[in-house]
Amino acid sequence: MHTQNPFLDEIAKLTTAAAGLAQAAGEEAKAAFRAQGDRFAAELDLIRRDEFEALKAEIAALRSEVAALKASAQPSAPGTSTGE
């Protein structure tokens, strides 16, 4: 924006610069807050969501494997051939 009044031009430039500084400060605050949260979670031995989901999937796979092993290890019903 360019006007005939140099004072208004300066005000416009300062406003634009202030908006840029405010945005940068907001991003810096967000990064600092996130870092503090990560430190807090590490101190409490908390895990991240992706780690939780990976463990959850692994446990589900292990449970199905255990169920299959239990089913194959059960003795056959009476009256059926066991190969003996």
C-alpha positions as CSV (number, residue, x, y, z in Angstrom):
1,M,0.0,0.0,0.0
2,H,1.5,3.3,-1.1
3,T,-0.2,6.6,-0.2
4,Q,0.7,10.3,-0.6
5,N,1.4,10.7,3.1
6,P,4.8,9.4,4.1
7,F,3.6,9.2,7.8
8,L,0.9,6.7,6.8
9,D,3.4,4.7,4.7
10,E,5.7,4.4,7.8
11,I,2.7,3.4,10.0
12,A,1.8,0.7,7.4
13,K,5.4,-0.6,7.3
14,L,5.6,-0.7,11.1
15,T,2.3,-2.5,11.3
16,T,3.4,-5.1,8.8
17,A,6.7,-5.6,10.7
18,A,4.8,-5.9,14.0
19,A,2.6,-8.6,12.6
20,G,5.6,-10.5,11.4
21,L,7.2,-10.3,14.8
22,A,4.0,-11.4,16.5
23,Q,3.8,-14.4,14.3
24,A,7.4,-15.3,14.9
25,A,6.9,-14.9,18.7
26,G,3.8,-17.1,18.6
27,E,5.7,-19.9,16.8
28,E,8.6,-19.6,19.2
29,A,6.2,-19.8,22.2
30,K,4.5,-22.9,20.6
31,A,7.9,-24.6,20.1
32,A,8.9,-23.8,23.7
33,F,5.6,-25.1,25.1
34,R,5.9,-28.3,23.1
35,A,9.5,-28.8,24.3
36,Q,8.4,-28.3,27.9
37,G,5.5,-30.8,27.4
38,D,7.9,-33.4,26.0
39,R,10.3,-32.9,29.0
40,F,7.3,-33.3,31.3
41,A,6.2,-36.5,29.6
42,A,9.7,-37.9,29.7
43,E,10.0,-37.3,33.4
44,L,6.8,-39.2,34.0
45,D,7.8,-42.1,31.8
46,L,4.9,-41.5,29.5
47,I,4.9,-42.8,26.0
48,R,3.8,-41.1,22.8
49,R,0.6,-42.1,21.0
50,D,2.4,-43.8,18.1
51,E,4.4,-46.0,20.5
52,F,1.2,-46.9,22.3
53,E,-0.5,-47.9,19.1
54,A,2.5,-50.0,18.0
55,L,2.4,-51.9,21.3
56,K,-1.3,-52.3,21.1
57,A,-1.0,-53.9,17.6
58,E,1.8,-56.2,18.8
59,I,-0.2,-57.3,21.8
60,A,-3.2,-58.1,19.6
61,A,-1.0,-60.2,17.3
62,L,0.5,-62.0,20.3
63,R,-2.9,-62.7,21.8
64,S,-4.2,-64.3,18.5
65,E,-1.0,-66.4,18.3
66,V,-1.5,-67.6,21.9
67,A,-5.1,-68.5,21.1
68,A,-4.1,-70.4,18.1
69,L,-1.4,-72.3,20.0
70,K,-3.9,-73.1,22.8
71,A,-6.4,-74.4,20.2
72,S,-3.7,-76.7,18.6
73,A,-2.5,-77.9,22.0
74,Q,-5.9,-79.1,23.3
75,P,-6.4,-82.8,23.2
76,S,-8.8,-84.1,20.6
77,A,-12.4,-85.0,21.6
78,P,-13.0,-88.6,23.0
79,G,-13.7,-91.1,20.2
80,T,-11.5,-89.5,17.6
81,S,-8.3,-90.8,16.3
82,T,-5.1,-89.4,17.8
83,G,-2.7,-91.4,15.6
84,E,-2.0,-94.0,18.3
